[in-house]
Amino acid sequence: MLKKIRIAVSVILFALISWHFLDFAGLLPQQLHWLEKIQFIPALLAVNVLIIIGLILMTAILGRVYCSSICPMGVYQDIVAWLSKRFIRKKKYTYGKAKTVLRWSFLGLTVVAFLFNFSFLLGLLDPYGAYGRMTTHLFRPAYLAGNNLLAAIFTSFDNFTFYKTAIYGLGVFSTAVSLATLVCIAVLAWKNGRTYCNTVCPAGTILGTISRISVFKIRFVEERCNKCGLCRMKCKASCIDSNKLQIDYSRCVTCFNCIEICNRDAMQYAPMKLKKQESSLVLPSDSPPVNEARRRFLSASLLTGLAAGKMIAQESSDGILQKKAVKRETPIAPPGAVSFDRLRDKCISCHLCVSKCPSHVIKPAFLEYGPGGMMQPILYFDRGFCNYDCTVCGEVCPTGALVPLTKEEKNATQMGQVQFTMANCIVYYDETNCGACSEHCPTQAVSMVSYKDSLTIPHIEPTICVGCGGCEYVCPAIPHKAIYVKGLKSQNTIEIKFEKQKDVEIEGFGF
């Protein structure tokens, strides 16, 4: 019965969490958006005290129920392990000693990397972040393709229940990392069950330590046990030594497989008297202190070294401006990121914001934030622009890396500043009217002013620009945009006053 309850809870939570990433139509009820908030590492980064205390108390009372049923990566491993048994009928697990040094090394390395602002490693190993990337980059395109197939079939019968949606890539690097994660964890789960949880996962190591003192534990009823070894062969955590009638509770994920397989009722899940625990390895207390100045210097150096050199305007011998390529030297962080440093400190690259963005403008970064910020969200305006009133990304972020904003706060948040390259503007080189950028600016940071004859040309006010990218997206200039948004390392709050722009005469090539 315990195993059936565990499986039912696991399947329901796993399906809802997965659907949260896959749901492009907004069908998931708003009341279920707490699912991403109850994950352990995201709760730690968000400093969600109630969730942290709740998960710790649950582990201290019931054991690693979180790893067994709440964590989607744990359920994913169980699915792979279940499939392996369908192909290998006589598959048996064996008891193995805990790889204590290795698991604490992974945790220690993750903590040190996080302290030095290299959150890429934390995002890589966090189970929720890893599963989120797998779902967004690999499962979601397949889900969308299935939807589009149904849309084509239903539409042919004049039934518009389904509608076609775009499928697009999110970057080679992030997709490759997601595929490698899926394959590596699947191989480990196929061969040895929960190896990832008990060796690599930082959340598993922390909760495993707490579960040593849990009140409810699976235990042997010695007078009934004949040491047949069935429990050991079914233990996907490889933590049961049936010969010595011992269980390594730091690795037990309370799956109840052992209880179900035992035909002598020699295993029970019941309260146990607390015993003095054997000494276990802990993180070294003499870790070198974090040098804050050095940390900031390294971050700044990496960003500076990776940024492209600023292009210098060129003029031909006859004084005519030449078209020039423009490159965004500073990336644009999503609304609510506050600053690059804060985003790198808190983001685990789960890509829920990437999946849920209705405008499809949030994508994973490569080296735009530096090596420590790889796969974290960044704004691109090649497929759309950030809706002026949209606050979805901050609402779904589980770690607080993107602060939830009201519509009023979003409207006053400056993510970047508009830049104008006159030489690339079609008004200048084609001498034709345009004005698309001004029409799509919600704050009048871009307006049209008199140029020559009856032509008008863009005039920018970067101080009141919110960096939504509407102007950049609609700019028809090719191959180089005439207007684009430059990101800010720290987002500002601006006061926008909608006033009628004064006419500004343009003579020659200057304002």
Secondary structure, 3 states (H helix, E strand, C coil): CHHHHHHHHHHHHHHHHHHHHHCCCCCCCHHHCCHHHHCHHHHHHHCCHHHHHHHHHHHHHHCCHHHHHHCHHHHHHHHHHHHHHHHCCCCCCCCCCCCHHHHHHHHHHHHHHHHCCCCHHHHHHCHHHHHHHHHHHHHHHHHHHHHHHHHHHHHHCCCCCCCCCCCCCCCHHHHHHHHHHHHHHHHHHHHHCCHHHHHCCHHHHHHHHHHCCCCEEEEECCCCCCCCCHHHHHCCCCCEECCCCEECCCCCCCCCHHHHHCCCCCEEEEECCCCCCCCCCCCCCCCCCCCHHHHHHHHHHHHHHHCCCCCCCCECCCCCECCCCCCCCCCCCCCCCCEHHHHHHHCCCCCHHHHHCCCCCEEECCCCCCHHHCCCEEECCCCCCCCCCCCHHHHHCCCCCCCCCCHHHHHCEEEEEEEECHHHCHHHHCCCCCCHHHHCCCCCCEEEEECCCCCEEEEECHHHCCCCCHHHHHCCCCCCCCEEEEEEEEEEECCCCCCCCCCCCCECCEC
